[in-house]
Amino acid sequence: MFSSPLITGDAAVLGLLAATLGLIFYTSSHPHPAFRRFYTYVPSLLLCYFVPSVYHSIGLIDGTASQLYTVASRYLLPATLILLTLSIDFPAIRRLGPKALVMFLTGTVGIVIGGPLAVLAMSVISPDTVGGVGPDAVWRGLATIAGSWIGGGANQAAMKEVFGVSDALFSTMIAVDVLTANVWLAVLLFFASRAEGIDKRLGADTSAIDALIERVREFREKHARIPTLPDLMIVLAIGFGGMGLSHVLATPIAAWIARTSPELERLSLTSSFFWLVLFATTFGLLLSFTRARALEGVGASTVGSAMLYVLVATIGMTMDLSAVVQRPGLFLLGMLWMTFHAGTMLLVGRLIRAPLFFVAVGSQANVGGAASAPVVASAFSPTLAPVGVLLAVVGYAVGTYGAWMSAQLMRIASGE
């Protein structure tokens, strides 16, 4: 452990992350038997997230003091969404059927009821963990986690104000939120690498997903060519140009709604990030109906995926693995909560024979939102990333309502 960060400055941290990503991809594609065996059990995408979290946990870098995640989520993420969606076969996504939406709503219900169930369990295991009075009442802080897991940061902030959570408790809840959600993300990425075998054992019908992947593969092969510099510059122009336009539209719209209809905050309509994701996704989908779709042949989604991996690394570097020792009871509560959510997802997925993809993305569209839902979707196939984005946008709309309901149930479970 380092007493102070050994590497400071965002330029140096970005260089470290880039070198780490390069090393991971080099070893994951290396033919040496040892590397092949290792990556059979440990997905490369999981390492791209986990290794930066180790850097932060041991004090090599200070991920919370860096602006890299802010830059990646506000600049790279919208461009990534555009480049990943411009080649998508939108009618084929619709043919995936209702199971994707069913699993998303199941994930929401699992979070709403999982919170009070976790509080009840902890009241038996460790009553002091779920205590507190006034602004420091633990159930109030847990309401902010519910807002984050069902919707996103805007919903989390809304719950803080609605229930008057103290700053000290809110800070702790952010740590519980980030660590628990990222542990679950790691589990989903691990299972994503074994999706085919799991789906076969469960008898899940993956024909619609396979058909979508095959159609996109055929489209890529038909239009594939070696990219030239003009090709790559056009790809970047569309990605970052769409990102810029999304910002131009999102910021004033969110500000105008906040001024004229502040009550719409409960729907996240006052959040510029909500509109940013919405516009970027919309632009990508609109482009998929134009000649821009042919840019997939020169690697538009590959460029988008490279940006996505940078985002993954910046997400990982914000997680402090050592935070669990400060208030272990709350982290145990968070893990119990996530276990109830996961159990609900697996049970319903089993009953309706949903593919693991729908289970994983339906969960992450709730817990992780637009920043990480496409990460999980891409672990199955880059072709499927837009499905995660579309479901995450739905989460922004229902986040505040679901979190408020869960908070009231947790208040009752804690004895208030």
Stockholm file with secondary structure:
# STOCKHOLM 1.0

chainA/1-416         MFSSPLITGDAAVLGLLAATLGLIFYTSSHPHPAFRRFYTYVPSLLLCYFVPSVYHSIGLIDGTASQLYTVASRYLLPATLILLTLSIDFPAIRRLGPKALVMFLTGTVGIVIGGPLAVLAMSVISPDTVGGVGPDAVWRGLATIAGSWIGGGANQAAMKEVFGVSDALFSTMIAVDVLTANVWLAVLLFFASRAEGIDKRLGADTSAIDALIERVREFREKHARIPTLPDLMIVLAIGFGGMGLSHVLATPIAAWIARTSPELERLSLTSSFFWLVLFATTFGLLLSFTRARALEGVGASTVGSAMLYVLVATIGMTMDLSAVVQRPGLFLLGMLWMTFHAGTMLLVGRLIRAPLFFVAVGSQANVGGAASAPVVASAFSPTLAPVGVLLAVVGYAVGTYGAWMSAQLMRIASGE
#=GR chainA/1-416 SS CCSSCSSCSHHHHHHHHHHHHHHHHHHHTCCCHHHHHHHHHSCHHHHHHHHHHHHHHTTSSCGGGCSHHHHIIIIIHHHHHHHHHTTCCHHHHHTTCTHHHHHHHHHHHHHHHHHHHHHHHHHHHCGGGGCCCGGGCHHHHHHHHHHHHHTCHHHHHHHHHHHTCCHHHHHHHHHHHHHHHHHHHHHHHHHHTTHHHHHHHHTCCCHHHHHHHHHHHHHHHHHCCCCCHHHHHHHHHHHHHHHHHHHHHHHHHHHHHHHHCGGGGGGTTTCHHHHHHHHHHHHHHHHTTSGGGGGGGGTHHHHHHHHHHHHHHHHHTTCCGGGGGTSHHHHHHHHHHHHHHHHHHHHHHHHTTCCHHHHHHHHHHHHTGGGTHHHHHHHHCGGGHHHHHHHHHHHHHHHHHHHHHHHHHHHHHTTC
#=GC SS_cons         CCSSCSSCSHHHHHHHHHHHHHHHHHHHTCCCHHHHHHHHHSCHHHHHHHHHHHHHHTTSSCGGGCSHHHHIIIIIHHHHHHHHHTTCCHHHHHTTCTHHHHHHHHHHHHHHHHHHHHHHHHHHHCGGGGCCCGGGCHHHHHHHHHHHHHTCHHHHHHHHHHHTCCHHHHHHHHHHHHHHHHHHHHHHHHHHTTHHHHHHHHTCCCHHHHHHHHHHHHHHHHHCCCCCHHHHHHHHHHHHHHHHHHHHHHHHHHHHHHHHCGGGGGGTTTCHHHHHHHHHHHHHHHHTTSGGGGGGGGTHHHHHHHHHHHHHHHHHTTCCGGGGGTSHHHHHHHHHHHHHHHHHHHHHHHHTTCCHHHHHHHHHHHHTGGGTHHHHHHHHCGGGHHHHHHHHHHHHHHHHHHHHHHHHHHHHHTTC
//
